[in-house]
Amino acid sequence: MDKRSERILNYLVYHSQVDSRTLMKEFHITRNQLNYSIKKINGWCEGLNFPEVMRTRNGLFYLSPELLAHFKQAKGTEAAANSFYTENDRCNIILLILFSKPSYLSLDHFMIDLQISKNTVLRSLRYLKRHLPNEIELTYSRSHGYDLAGNEWNLRKLLIETVSSLRKLSNGDQLLMKFAEPVSDKIAIFHEILEDAEETLKVKFSDEQVEILPYILAIINYRIANGKVIQESFQINNSMLADTKEYAVASEMFDNWKEIPDQEKLFITLQLLTTNIISGDILTEELSKNLSSIIEDCLTTFEKKACVTLKDKQDLKERMILHMKPAFYRMRYHLNLKMKIEDIQFDPKYDAFKELIREAFQPLQEFIGESIPDEEFLFITLFILSALSEEQKERESYHAVVVCKSGILISQTLNTFLQKIFPEFTFLPPCSLRDFSKIKSKIDVVFSTVHDRTALEKKLIELFQTRDDYPYDQEINHEISLLDVLTLDAVQIIEQVEDYQEAIRLGSRPLLKKGQITSNYIQSMIESHNMDDSYIVLGNEVAIPHSRPEEGVNELAVSLLHVRQGVNFSRSERVHFVFIIAPINQESHINALFEIMSIAEDEHRLRYMRTCSTPQELLNSLKLGEGEEDK
């Protein structure tokens, strides 16, 4: 195996979740060169009877546990491991040393600790200077050596990012213990304090946070003891957080709590308030009450806009409150998540939901008083999608469980999506890694975010290849467009109607005639409409009357009524196009709905539609792309 291929293999050993683009960028090679190296690596693996390096369905490279164990044993010295770190990894280690520096730090300290050359250290320091936040500066003086300059609040935010990044490496715990050596004896103590805090707060922190937070708290404690304290207010009022249970718990973590400045106390409290939670009681504090009311309203608005009914909405609301309480403080005090949202991919059929969810949850953004970052909106979307799954009948064949380290959101979302994909399984409630060993029920399959995805996929493929009576791919991937369900005989043009009730009755007539809906469904649409709450009006021209499937929908269907003179669906909005939507379940109509929303926002398209004189011409107008109407 050539040196480049060996370096790539070394990199893969210590960095999981890597795709081709990352490797090409890291090693400055082309795709052909990468493919050549992977071929070389697999030839080496074959010679030693190890499984080949594989790629998962979403393009990530995967190394088998046998290969990882062999390679780490053969290359496991610290000196060897150091050569596998990326420039970014080395800079994070340097930052960790600087955050917990006991005294003067020179180039020699970094060379000895990292076991790298002087030139490599200098290159890493130059890289670090270029990539530090604008508010922080890497400084050097003969009297004080290397140090970080900036206000302590911003330094703490960088500390949290640094520890989180290092902890994700395969040998993250060893790195943190080694390079934060001045505080290593405090880690176990803070770990015990956090477990006690779970009891006091009646919550279960995510495994990931329980692993990271002791290092952060230990380094904060060390910095406070060395006079590195937060003095700036940063718009935090002591009364905002002092009445929380987390504040009381934080006061028991530090022996010198009374001497710590108020702003320091609040920052430490924020570390508990922003910690992801797996489970817990719904707290009765003022914030939780306000969040409960706002989330309830947002969910109701989403149901109306998306023509769906969320099952177990109370349970969904309680899970969202558990997530949104730490998220509220993250956003309010700009301690936002650092994650690559492009790494989280939705099934294309869910894309139509995202804008509906963003629109429905605008009141939450107004309550927080800050723009909700894309990462946090993504989490809200995942919560909603997890609740849209149809209820599954229990099956006794196989029992499965989702084990996740990242909090209630990801675990519950995975659990719901997997129930849809594998209806043969009876799913136990999702659990954390710490609680996994406590499960006493029979378990046949474990879905986990921890490791070994490819091996799991192989077993599942073998399992389902024996079943030819369930079209998984067809059911999962089929998307229904507007023109799949809107047929010519369901398109009508009329001069005028008396009111919205007549518009709904006339628009529904073709669907009723074909038996796709019942008369009860029509009556339900009329009775549920509120002239003072025009949620079914899109833009200024389109209305989408609908009701729940159980009110009388026999088949997914859509009809279109064009009222030339318009009809009022609210006190102030007069529409010309009425799309009757008859959803058969929670999802199949969503793409059609999203297409209707796009039409409602397209003034050129609507202008052309108003000139159509026949149902055929009106139906054809829906097939036109934007800008083609005027041709």
C-alpha positions in Angstrom: 0.0 0.0 0.0 1.5 3.4 -1.0 1.9 6.3 1.5 -1.1 8.2 0.3 -3.4 5.2 0.6 -2.0 4.5 4.1 -2.6 8.1 5.2 -6.2 7.9 3.9 -6.7 4.7 5.8 -5.2 6.3 8.9 -7.6 9.2 8.6 -10.6 6.9 8.2 -9.7 5.0 11.4 -9.8 8.2 13.5 -12.6 10.0 11.7 -16.0 8.5 11.2 -18.8 9.9 9.0 -16.5 10.9 6.2 -17.5 11.1 2.5 -15.5 11.4 -0.7 -15.7 15.2 -0.9 -14.1 15.4 2.6 -11.2 13.1 1.7 -10.6 14.8 -1.6 -10.4 18.2 0.1 -8.3 17.0 3.0 -5.7 15.2 0.8 -5.9 17.6 -2.2 -6.6 14.7 -4.6 -9.0 14.1 -7.5 -11.9 11.6 -7.4 -9.9 9.2 -9.6 -7.0 9.3 -7.3 -9.3 8.7 -4.3 -10.8 5.7 -6.0 -7.4 4.3 -6.8 -6.3 4.7 -3.2 -9.5 3.0 -1.9 -8.8 0.1 -4.4 -5.3 -0.2 -2.9 -6.6 -0.2 0.6 -9.2 -2.9 -0.2 -6.4 -5.0 -1.8 -4.4 -4.7 1.4 -7.5 -5.6 3.4 -8.1 -8.7 1.2 -4.6 -9.8 1.8 -5.1 -9.8 5.6 -8.6 -11.3 5.3 -10.3 -8.2 6.6 -13.6 -6.8 5.2 -13.2 -4.1 2.6 -13.7 -0.4 3.2 -17.3 0.1 2.2 -19.6 3.0 1.5 -23.0 3.4 3.1 -26.1 4.3 1.1 -25.6 8.0 1.7 -21.9 7.9 0.6 -20.1 7.7 3.9 -17.0 5.5 4.2 -17.4 2.6 6.7 -14.6 0.5 8.3 -15.6 -2.9 9.9 -15.0 -3.3 13.7 -12.4 -6.0 12.9 -10.4 -3.7 10.8 -10.6 -0.8 13.3 -9.5 -3.0 16.2 -6.6 -4.4 14.2 -5.4 -1.0 12.9 -5.7 0.8 16.3 -3.7 -2.0 18.0 -1.0 -1.9 15.3 -0.9 1.9 15.1 -2.1 2.8 18.6 0.8 4.7 20.0 0.3 8.4 20.8 3.0 9.4 18.3 1.3 7.5 15.5 -2.2 8.8 16.5 -0.9 12.4 16.4 0.1 12.0 12.8 -3.5 11.2 11.8 -5.0 14.4 13.2 -6.2 17.0 10.7 -5.0 20.6 11.0 -8.4 21.4 12.6 -7.9 18.6 15.2 -4.5 19.8 16.2 -5.8 23.4 16.6 -8.6 22.1 18.9 -6.0 20.3 21.0 -3.9 23.5 21.1 -7.0 25.4 22.2 -7.7 22.9 24.9 -4.2 23.3 26.2 -4.6 27.1 26.2 -7.9 27.0 28.0 -6.5 24.9 30.8 -3.0 26.3 30.8 -1.3 26.1 34.2 1.4 28.6 33.4 3.7 29.8 30.6 3.3 28.1 27.3 6.0 28.1 24.6 6.5 26.4 21.3 8.4 23.7 23.1 5.3 22.8 25.2 3.2 22.2 22.1 6.0 20.2 20.4 6.4 17.9 23.4 2.7 17.5 24.2 1.7 16.9 20.6 4.9 15.1 19.6 5.3 17.1 16.5 8.0 19.2 14.9 8.5 22.9 15.4 7.5 23.6 11.8 4.2 21.7 12.3 3.4 23.6 15.4 4.1 26.9 13.7 1.9 25.9 10.8 -0.9 24.9 13.2 -0.7 28.2 15.1 -0.9 30.2 11.8 -4.0 28.1 10.9 -5.5 28.7 14.3 -5.1 32.5 14.0 -6.9 32.5 10.7 -9.8 30.5 12.0 -10.4 32.0 15.4 -13.6 34.0 15.9 -13.1 37.8 15.3 -13.6 38.5 19.0 -10.7 36.2 20.0 -7.0 36.6 19.4 -4.1 34.3 19.8 -1.3 36.3 21.5 2.3 35.7 22.4 4.7 37.6 24.7 8.0 36.6 26.2 6.7 37.1 29.7 3.4 35.2 29.4 4.0 32.9 26.4 1.0 31.9 24.2 -2.5 32.9 25.4 -6.0 33.6 24.2 -7.2 37.2 24.4 -10.9 38.2 24.4 -13.8 38.6 26.8 -14.4 35.5 28.9 -18.0 35.1 27.6 -16.7 34.5 24.0 -13.9 32.4 25.2 -16.3 30.1 27.0 -18.4 29.7 23.9 -15.2 28.7 22.0 -14.3 26.3 24.9 -17.7 24.5 24.6 -17.2 24.1 20.8 -13.6 22.9 21.3 -14.5 20.2 23.8 -17.5 19.1 21.8 -15.4 18.7 18.6 -12.6 16.8 20.4 -15.1 14.5 22.1 -16.4 13.3 18.8 -13.0 11.8 17.8 -12.7 8.1 18.2 -10.1 8.7 21.0 -11.8 11.8 22.3 -11.9 11.0 26.0 -8.2 10.1 26.0 -7.4 13.4 24.3 -9.5 15.4 26.8 -8.0 13.7 29.8 -4.4 14.1 28.5 -4.5 17.7 27.3 -6.7 19.1 30.0 -4.4 17.4 32.6 -4.7 20.2 35.2 -8.5 19.3 35.6 -8.4 15.6 34.9 -8.9 14.7 38.5 -12.2 16.7 38.6 -13.9 14.9 35.7 -15.3 12.0 37.7 -16.5 14.4 40.4 -18.5 16.5 38.0 -19.9 13.4 36.3 -21.3 12.3 39.7 -22.6 15.9 40.3 -24.5 15.8 37.0 -26.1 12.4 37.8 -27.2 13.9 41.1 -28.5 16.9 39.2 -30.7 14.6 37.1 -32.4 13.4 40.2 -32.9 16.9 41.5 -34.2 18.3 38.2 -36.2 15.1 37.5 -34.8 14.9 34.0 -32.5 12.6 32.0 -29.7 14.4 30.2 -28.6 12.9 26.9 -25.6 10.6 27.0 -23.7 12.9 24.8 -24.1 15.8 27.2 -23.3 13.8 30.3 -20.0 12.8 28.6 -19.1 16.4 27.5 -20.3 18.6 30.3 -18.0 17.3 33.1 -15.0 18.5 31.0 -16.5 21.9 30.4 -17.5 22.4 34.0 -14.1 21.3 35.3 -12.3 23.7 33.0 -14.7 26.5 33.9 -14.0 25.8 37.6 -10.3 25.9 36.9 -10.4 29.2 35.1 -12.5 30.8 37.8 -9.9 29.6 40.4 -7.3 31.3 38.3 -9.2 34.6 38.0 -10.6 34.0 34.5 -14.2 35.1 35.3 -17.0 36.6 33.3 -17.6 40.2 34.1 -19.7 41.4 31.2 -23.5 41.4 31.5 -24.4 40.4 27.9 -28.0 41.5 28.5 -28.5 38.7 31.1 -30.5 39.9 34.1 -29.9 37.9 37.3 -33.7 37.6 37.8 -34.1 35.8 34.5 -32.3 32.6 35.6 -32.0 32.9 39.4 -35.4 31.4 40.0 -34.8 28.3 38.0 -34.1 24.9 39.5 -30.9 24.7 37.4 -29.6 27.8 39.2 -30.0 26.1 42.6 -28.3 22.9 41.3 -25.4 25.0 39.8 -24.9 26.6 43.2 -24.0 23.2 44.7 -21.4 22.4 42.0 -18.8 24.9 43.1 -17.2 25.2 46.5 -16.6 29.0 46.1 -20.1 29.8 44.8 -20.6 32.8 47.1 -17.5 34.4 45.8 -18.3 33.9 42.1 -19.6 37.0 40.2 -23.3 36.9 39.3 -22.6 36.8 35.6 -20.4 33.7 36.2 -23.2 32.0 38.1 -25.6 32.7 35.2 -23.2 31.3 32.6 -22.8 28.1 34.6 -26.6 27.9 35.0 -27.0 28.2 31.3 -24.8 25.1 30.8 -27.6 23.1 32.6 -30.4 25.0 30.9 -29.1 24.4 27.4 -28.3 20.7 28.0 -30.2 18.3 25.8 -32.7 16.1 27.6 -33.8 12.6 26.9 -36.8 12.5 29.3 -38.2 14.3 32.3 -41.2 15.8 33.9 -42.9 18.9 32.4 -41.7 21.6 34.7 -44.2 24.1 36.1 -42.0 27.2 35.7 -43.2 30.3 33.9 -41.2 29.6 30.8 -42.6 26.1 30.5 -46.1 27.4 30.8 -45.6 30.0 28.1 -43.9 27.5 25.8 -46.8 25.1 26.3 -49.3 27.7 25.2 -47.3 28.8 22.2 -46.4 25.4 21.0 -50.0 24.3 21.3 -51.1 27.2 19.0 -48.3 26.5 16.5 -49.2 22.9 16.3 -52.8 23.7 15.7 -51.9 26.2 13.0 -49.7 23.6 11.3 -52.6 21.1 11.3 -54.8 23.6 9.6 -52.3 24.6 7.0 -51.1 21.1 6.2 -54.6 19.5 6.3 -53.4 16.9 8.8 -54.3 15.7 12.3 -51.4 15.1 14.6 -51.9 12.0 16.7 -51.0 12.1 20.4 -50.6 15.8 20.1 -50.3 16.2 23.9 -47.4 13.8 24.0 -45.7 15.6 21.1 -46.2 18.9 22.8 -44.6 17.6 26.0 -41.6 16.3 24.1 -41.2 19.6 22.3 -41.3 21.5 25.6 -38.5 19.3 26.9 -36.5 20.2 23.8 -37.5 23.8 23.5 -36.6 24.8 27.0 -32.8 24.4 26.5 -33.2 25.6 22.9 -34.9 28.8 24.2 -31.8 29.7 26.2 -29.4 28.6 23.4 -31.1 31.0 21.1 -31.7 33.8 23.6 -28.1 34.0 24.6 -26.5 33.0 21.3 -25.2 29.6 22.4 -26.5 28.1 19.2 -25.8 24.6 18.0 -22.8 24.0 15.8 -23.9 21.3 13.4 -23.8 20.7 9.6 -27.5 20.7 8.7 -26.7 19.5 5.2 -25.7 16.2 6.8 -29.3 15.6 7.8 -31.2 14.6 4.7 -35.0 14.3 4.4 -36.9 11.9 2.3 -37.9 14.2 -0.7 -41.6 13.6 0.1 -41.2 15.5 3.3 -39.7 18.7 1.7 -43.2 20.1 1.3 -43.7 20.2 5.1 -40.7 22.3 5.9 -42.0 25.7 4.8 -45.4 25.0 6.3 -43.7 24.3 9.6 -41.6 27.4 9.5 -44.6 29.5 8.8 -46.7 27.9 11.5 -44.0 28.4 14.1 -43.4 32.1 13.6 -45.2 32.9 16.9 -42.5 31.0 18.7 -39.8 33.1 17.0 -41.6 36.2 18.2 -41.8 34.9 21.7 -38.0 34.1 21.8 -37.2 37.6 20.5 -34.4 36.2 18.3 -34.3 34.7 14.8 -34.5 31.0 15.0 -31.4 29.5 13.4 -31.9 26.9 10.6 -30.5 24.2 12.9 -33.2 24.8 15.5 -35.9 25.0 12.8 -34.6 21.7 11.5 -35.2 20.1 15.0 -38.7 21.5 15.1 -39.3 20.0 11.7 -38.1 16.6 12.8 -40.4 16.7 15.8 -43.4 17.3 13.6 -42.4 14.7 11.0 -42.0 12.1 13.8 -45.6 12.7 14.8 -47.1 12.3 11.3 -46.5 8.6 11.2 -49.6 6.4 11.1 -50.3 4.3 14.1 -48.8 0.9 13.7 -50.3 -2.4 14.8 -48.1 -4.4 17.1 -46.5 -7.4 15.6 -44.9 -10.2 17.6 -42.3 -11.4 15.1 -39.5 -9.0 15.9 -38.8 -6.6 18.7 -36.7 -3.6 18.1 -35.3 -0.6 20.0 -33.7 2.7 19.1 -30.5 3.5 21.2 -29.4 7.1 20.8 -27.0 9.4 22.6 -28.2 12.7 21.3 -31.4 13.6 23.1 -35.1 13.1 23.0 -35.6 14.7 19.6 -33.3 12.4 17.5 -34.2 9.3 19.4 -38.0 9.8 19.0 -37.7 10.9 15.4 -35.6 7.8 14.5 -38.1 5.6 16.4 -41.1 7.0 14.4 -39.4 6.8 11.0 -38.2 3.3 11.6 -41.7 2.2 12.6 -42.9 3.3 9.1 -40.1 1.6 7.3 -40.2 -1.7 9.2 -43.9 -2.4 10.1 -43.0 -6.0 11.0 -41.2 -4.8 14.1 -42.7 -4.1 17.5 -40.7 -1.1 18.8 -39.9 -0.6 22.4 -39.6 3.0 23.7 -36.3 4.6 22.5 -33.6 4.8 25.2 -30.2 6.2 25.9 -27.0 4.2 25.8 -26.9 4.3 29.6 -30.3 2.8 29.9 -29.9 0.2 27.3 -28.5 -2.4 29.6 -31.5 -2.0 31.9 -34.0 -3.3 29.3 -35.4 -6.6 30.3 -37.7 -7.2 27.3 -36.8 -9.4 24.4 -34.9 -7.5 21.7 -34.2 -8.8 18.2 -32.9 -5.7 16.4 -31.1 -2.6 17.8 -31.1 0.6 15.8 -28.3 2.9 17.0 -26.7 6.2 16.2 -23.5 4.9 17.8 -22.0 2.5 15.2 -22.1 -0.3 12.7 -24.7 0.9 10.3 -23.6 -1.2 7.3 -23.6 -4.5 9.2 -27.1 -3.7 10.3 -28.2 -2.9 6.8 -26.9 -6.3 5.6 -28.8 -8.2 8.2 -32.0 -6.3 7.4 -31.6 -6.9 3.7 -31.2 -10.6 4.3 -34.3 -10.5 6.5 -36.6 -8.7 4.1 -35.4 -10.5 1.0 -37.3 -13.5 2.3 -40.5 -11.4 2.1 -41.9 -10.7 -1.4 -45.3 -9.5 -0.3 -44.5 -6.0 0.9 -43.3 -3.4 -1.7 -41.1 -1.3 0.6 -39.3 0.7 -2.0 -42.5 1.5 -3.9 -44.4 2.6 -0.8 -41.6 4.6 0.7 -40.5 6.4 -2.5 -43.8 7.0 -4.3 -44.8 10.7 -4.4 -48.2 11.9 -5.5 -48.3 15.2 -7.5 -51.3 17.5 -7.9 -51.9 16.3 -11.5 -51.9 12.7 -10.2 -55.1 13.4 -8.3 -56.7 16.4 -10.1 -58.5 15.0 -13.2 -60.4 16.9 -15.9 -63.8 15.9 -14.7 -63.0 17.5 -11.3 -62.2 20.9 -12.8 -65.1 23.4 -13.1 -65.5 27.1 -14.1 -68.5 29.1 -12.9 -69.4 32.8 -13.1 -70.5 33.4 -9.5 -71.7 31.7 -6.2 -73.7 33.0 -3.4 -71.1 32.4 -0.6 -68.3 30.1 0.5 -70.7 27.4 1.5 -72.0 27.1 -2.1 -68.5 27.2 -3.4 -67.5 24.2 -1.2 -70.6 22.3 -2.2 -70.1 22.9 -6.0 -66.4 22.3 -5.8 -67.0 19.0 -4.0 -69.7 17.7 -6.3 -67.3 15.8 -8.7 -65.6 14.1 -5.8 -69.0 13.1 -4.2 -70.3 11.8 -7.6 -67.3 9.5 -7.9 -67.6 8.3 -4.3 -64.2 9.7 -3.3 -65.9 11.6 -0.4 -69.2 11.5 1.4 -71.7 14.3 2.0 -70.6 14.2 5.6 -67.2 15.4 4.5 -68.7 18.3 2.7 -70.7 19.3 5.7 -67.6 19.0 7.9 -65.6 21.4 5.7 -68.5 23.9 5.9 -68.9 23.7 9.6 -65.2 23.9 10.4 -64.6 27.1 8.4 -64.3 30.3 10.4 -64.6 33.6 8.5 -62.5 35.2 11.2 -59.6 32.6 10.9 -58.9 32.3 7.2 -56.2 29.7 7.5 -57.4 27.9 4.4 -56.8 31.0 2.2 -53.4 31.1 0.5 -52.3 34.4 -0.8 -55.1 36.5 -2.2 -56.6 34.2 -4.8 -56.7 30.6 -3.6 -58.6 28.7 -0.9 -58.1 25.1 0.1 -61.2 23.8 2.1 -60.5 20.5 3.8 -61.4 18.4 6.8 -60.0 15.3 8.6 -59.9 12.0 6.6 -62.2 10.3 9.2 -65.0 12.8 8.4 -65.7 10.9 5.1 -62.8 10.5 2.7 -62.8 7.3 0.7 -59.9 8.1 -1.7 -57.3 10.7 -2.0 -58.7 13.4 -4.3 -58.5 17.1 -5.3 -61.0 19.2 -7.3 -60.7 22.8 -8.6 -63.5 25.4 -8.9 -62.8 28.7 -10.7 -65.3 31.4 -9.6 -64.9 34.2 -12.1 -66.3 36.9 -9.8 -64.7 35.6 -6.7 -66.1 34.5 -3.4 -65.3 35.6 0.2 -63.7 33.0 2.4 -62.9 35.6 5.1 -64.1 39.1 6.0 -61.5 40.7 3.7 -60.2 38.0 1.3 -62.0 37.2 -1.9 -60.6 34.2 -3.8 -61.1 33.0 -7.4 -59.8 29.4 -7.2 -61.1 26.8 -4.7 -59.1 23.6 -4.4 -61.1 21.0 -2.4 -58.6 18.7 -0.8 -59.7 15.2 0.5 -56.7 13.6 2.3 -56.8 9.9 2.9 -54.0 10.0 5.5 -51.4 12.3 7.0 -48.9 12.4 4.2 -50.0 11.4 0.7 -51.6 14.8 -0.1 -48.6 16.9 1.0 -46.8 17.2 -2.3 -50.1 18.2 -4.1 -50.7 20.7 -1.3 -47.3 22.2 -1.7 -47.8 22.6 -5.5 -51.1 24.4 -4.8 -49.2 26.7 -2.3 -46.6 27.5 -5.1 -49.5 28.3 -7.5 -51.0 30.6 -4.9 -47.7 32.6 -4.7 -47.3 32.9 -8.5 -49.1 36.0 -9.7 -48.2 35.4 -13.3 -49.6 31.9 -13.2 -52.8 33.1 -11.5 -53.3 35.9 -14.0 -53.1 33.4 -16.8 -55.5 31.0 -15.0 -58.1 33.7 -14.7 -58.2 34.0 -18.5 -58.9 30.3 -19.1 -62.3 29.7 -20.7 -62.5 25.9 -20.5 -61.7 23.2 -17.8 -59.2 21.6 -20.1 -57.4 24.9 -20.6 -57.4 25.5 -16.8 -56.0 22.1 -16.2 -53.3 22.6 -18.8 -52.3 25.8 -17.1 -51.3 23.9 -14.0 -48.8 22.0 -16.1 -47.0 25.1 -17.2 -43.7 26.1 -15.6 -43.1 29.5 -14.2 -42.8 32.1 -16.9 -44.4 30.0 -19.6 -47.9 31.3 -19.1 -47.4 34.4 -21.2 -46.1 32.6 -24.2 
